[in-house]
Amino acid sequence: MPETKYEYVDIENIEFDLENPRIIKELNAIEESERKESAAALLILSFSDEPGPAREELEKSIIASGGIVKAIEIVPIQGSDNKYKVIDGNTRLALYKKLKNEDPDNKTWHKIQSLIYPSDDENQLDDIRLLAHFMPVKQWSQYAKGQYINKLCETKDFDQIALKLGGKTSEIRKIREAYIFFKDYYETHVDKIQNHPGADESKFSHFREALSRGVEVALESHFGDLDTAKKKFAKWVDDGKFRMAIHVRKIPAVFNNEEAKNAFLNGEVSDIEEAVRLIPATGAEAGQNLDEASIEEISTQLSRKLNSITRNDMQLMQEDRMPSTVDSLMLLYLDLEKVIDEIESKESK
């Protein structure tokens, strides 16, 4: 690894990487003379198909923290005087330029923490890009995040913690509450069982799903109090009553039908999915015109269809032998993502 050094570098002396794979397609559609000016605008757009925080969350976090936590990576531009090019951190630089433009008197946004590599050797730059974008820093598990947020809340203000994490207050609160639920009920439950292998952290998302208002109301209404309901839920998770976390959302529908609810509670079915199949068909499921069916009815029927996909059909889709079905599912996914993002953004306000 070549010798490197950290410095705070004037952002006006740093140029964007116009070979950045993230925006190169869009840049190639722009006149070469205009690409430098267009790069910043492209970089601060939100790319929902990429991992990591959205641009808006990253900007809020940078402002709340008074700067970036992880330095951008730059190299000197050969033949120039104190000029550099970004290799990793283009979006962070774009945000600094945006913040400086909005508040030019704030010196915070004039210089950015940078890790400087000694040369712009193309092979070396490719290696840096590969490590930065194909082998990013490993994320903490949801359990670890919840545990750490809960610990921080012992000495820090919750709203300030959320602000530094991009302002998603409702999201951070859910992670913390899910951790407390997991720890106080699931871990407590399995600790009492002799020779039990211990709490399975991969089940953390089950407890997060159980905190949705609909599920909580259904459980509390049946058991009379939330404490009892949570103890029962922890046992169901340990007993494998939910094959996937998303199936936790089926609890309200099952508990609204006496036959399905009793079968689930009495152990007459092996899991929540079997209980759902006992609910009589209505609306679209019973042959009703799809245009007349409600979103809930169509969603229920689609969920059943997806859960009953055969191994053969799945293989055909993976082999691109059912392209129209796959295309329909992808379009549905994009539409659902938009609606859910809108719902969640409303919850966070």
N, C-alpha and C positions, 0 to 999 in steps of 0.2 A: 504494500500500500504506500503510495507516495506521501511525502511529508505534507501535512495540512496545517492550517491555522485558523483560529476564530477571530473575527473582527466585526465591528458594526460599520457597515458600508453605506455610503450615501446612495439612496435608491435611484437617483438620477444618473448614477454611474453604472447601473446594472441594466442589461438588456434581456428581453425574454428569449427563450430558446425557441426559435422559429421551426425547429425540427421536432418539437414536442409532439409525440404521437397522439396526444389527446385532442389537439386542435389542428394538426397538419392538414387534414382533409379540408376543413373550412378555409384555412389560410391559402391553400392551393387554388381556391376558387376566387381569390382576391388578387388584384394587381400587385406585383412584387413590391412596387414602391410604397404601397399602402399597408403592407403586412405588419410592420412594426407597430403602427398606430392601432391596427385592428386586433392585435394579440391580446391586449389587456381586456378589451370588451368581451372577447370570446371566453377568456379564462374565468371571468367573474360570473358567467352564466352558471346556473345549477345543472349538473348532469346527473339525473336521477338513476341512471343505470350504472353508476360507479360506486364502489364502496367508500366508506368514510363519510364525514359530515357534509351536508349541503353547504353551498357557499354562504347562505344567510347565517347558518349556525356557526360556521367558522369565523365569519366577520364579527358576530356578537361575542364569541369567545375571545378573540384577539382584543377587542375593545375592553371587555371586562378584565382581562389579564394585563392590560397595558402593554401588549406586544405578543410576539409569537413565543412558543415554548421550545419548539424544535427549529434550529437554524436552517435557513435555506442553503443549498449547495451551489457554489459558483466556481467559475474558472476565469482567469484573466484572458482578455481578447488580445491575441498576439498583434503587435504593431501599434497598439493604442496606449494611451497614458491613463492608467488607473480606471480602465473600463473592464467590465466583467459580463459574463453571460451565465444565466441560470441553467443548471442541469436538473436540479430537483427543488421545487418550491415556487414554480411560476405563479400559481394561484395566490399564494401568500404575498408575493411581490405585487401582484395586481391589486390586491386589497389594500396594501400599504399606499400604493399610488392613488387609489380611490380615496382613502381616508385623508391623505395629505391634500388632495385637491379640494376636499370638502372642508378641511380645517387646516389651512396652510400655516397658521401660527403655532400649531401644536407640534413641537419638535420631536415628539414620540414617533411620528410617522416619516421623519426625514431620513433616518438610518435604520437598517434592518440587520439583525444578527445573522452572520453568514459564516459558513465553513468554506474556506477557500482552498481549492486544489491548485497545485503549482503550474499545470499546463493544460492545454485544450486538445491533447492527443485524442483523436477520434475513437480509437479502440478503448481507451480508458473511460471516455464519456459514455460509450455504449454500455460498459460494465456498470457504471454508476446508475444509469437509467434502468437497467435490468434489475438491479438490486432494489432500487427505490420503488419500482412500479410492479414488478412481478413477485418480489419477496418483501412486502411491506412489513412494518413492525407488527408482531402478533398481538391481536386484540385480547383484552381480558375477557373471560367468560362473563355472562350475565350475572352469575352467582358472585363472582369476584367483584364486579362493579357494585352490586347491591351491598355486599359486605363492606366495601371501602366507603361508599357514600354514607352508610349507616354509622360507621365509625367517625367520619368527618362531622356528622351532625351533632356529635357529642360536644364539639368545641367550636363549630362554625355555623353561621346562619345558612339555612337551607336554600333560600332564594339566591344568596351570593354564590353558593356552589353551583346551582342550576345555571346561573348567568354565565359563569366561567365555562360551562359545558355547552354553551350555545343558546341558552335561553329556553330550552325545552323543559320547562318546569314540570308539566304533567308527566312527561316521559321519565324524568329522573325520579319523580315521586313514586311512579308505578314500580320502577326497579327496586327502590328501597323497600316499599311495602311488600313486594313479592319476596324479597330476602327475609324480612321479619316473619312473614307467613311460613315460608319454607323452614326457617330455623326453629320457630316456636312450636310448630305443629308436626311437620314431616320428620325433621331430625329427632324431635322428642319422641315421636311414635316409633321410629325404627330402633332408637336406642334402647327401648324397653323389650325388644324381641331378641331372645337368645340366639347367638350365632348368625345374626343378620349381617350381611356384608356392609351395611351402612347406607346412608342417604345417597341417592344417585343424583348428582348435580345436573345431569342432562334432563332431569324432570323439572328444572327450575321454571321453564316456560309454562308448564301446566299451572303453576301457582300464580303466575302473572295473568294468565287467561281467566283464572277463577276470580280475579279482582274486578272483572267487568261488572257493571251495575246489574245487568240482567241475570248473571249467574249468582251474584250475591243475594239478590232479592229472592230468587227461586229457592236457594238453599236455606236462607233465614226464614222464609215463609213456612217451609216444611218442618224444619227442626225447632223453630221457636226462638232460637238465639244463634248468633253468628259464631260463638265459640264452639258450640256443639257441632255446627255445620262444618267448621274448618277442621275439626278433629276427624269427622267422617270423610271429608274430602281427602285429607292426607292418607287415610287408610285405603281409599279407593285408588289413589295414585300408586301406592305401594303394591296393591293387588293387581295392578295392570288393567284397570277398568277403562283407561283412555289410551288407545294405541298411539295417538298423536296429540300434541297440546291443543290443536285447533278443535279437537273433538270435545273439549271441555265446554265449548260454546253450545253444545247440544243439550246441556242440562235443562235450561228453561223449557225447551220443547218437550223433552221427556217428562218433566215434572208437571207439565200442563195436561198430560194424558194419564189417567189413573192406571190403565192396563200397563203401559210402558213403564211408568214410575214404579209400580209394585214389582214388576218383573226385574227391574234393575236393582231395587233396594233389597229384594228377597233372594237375589243371586240366581234367578231363573234364567238370566242371560249372562253371557261371559263378559260383555263390555257394553259401553254406551251405544256403540254402533248397532248392535243387535237390538237394543231397546228402541232405537229410532225406527227400526223396521216394523215395529208393532204399532206405530202410530198410523191410523187410517189415512188413506190418500184423500187429498182435498184439492180443489182447484185444478191447476195444471196437471197434477199427478193423476187426477181422476178423469182426465180427458177434456178438461176445460180449455177453451181457446186461449192460446198463450197471450194474446193481446189483452185478455180480460183478467189474467192471473196477476196477483200482486208480486212485488219483488221478493217478498219473504217466501211465497209459494214456489216461485221459480228457483230461488236460491236453495231451498230445501231439496227440490227434485234434482237440481244439478249436483248438489253435494252427494246425493245418493248415487247418481250416475258415476261420478268421479271415484267414489269409494268402491264401486263394483267393476272398475276397469280390469279386464283380464290380463294375465301376463302376456298372452299372445298379442292383444291390442297394444299393450305398452311397448312390446318389442317392435311391432310394426311402426309405431310412431317414432321410436328411437332410430329406426332404419329409414326414416323419411318416406314410408310407404303409405302414410295417411296424411299427406300434406295439408289438405283442406281442414281436417280436424285440428291439427297442430296450429295452423294459422288462426283458426277461430279461438282456440284457447289462449293464444298469445295476445290477440286483440282484446279478449275478455279480461285478461290479466292487467293490461295497460289501463283499461277503463276502471277496473276495480281499484287499482292503485291510486288513480286520480281521486276517486270518491273517498277512499279511506284516508288519504292524505288530507283532504279537505275537512273530514270529520275530526281527525286528530289535531289539525291546526286550530279548529274551533275550541276543542277541549283544552288546549294549552293557553288560551287567552284568559 
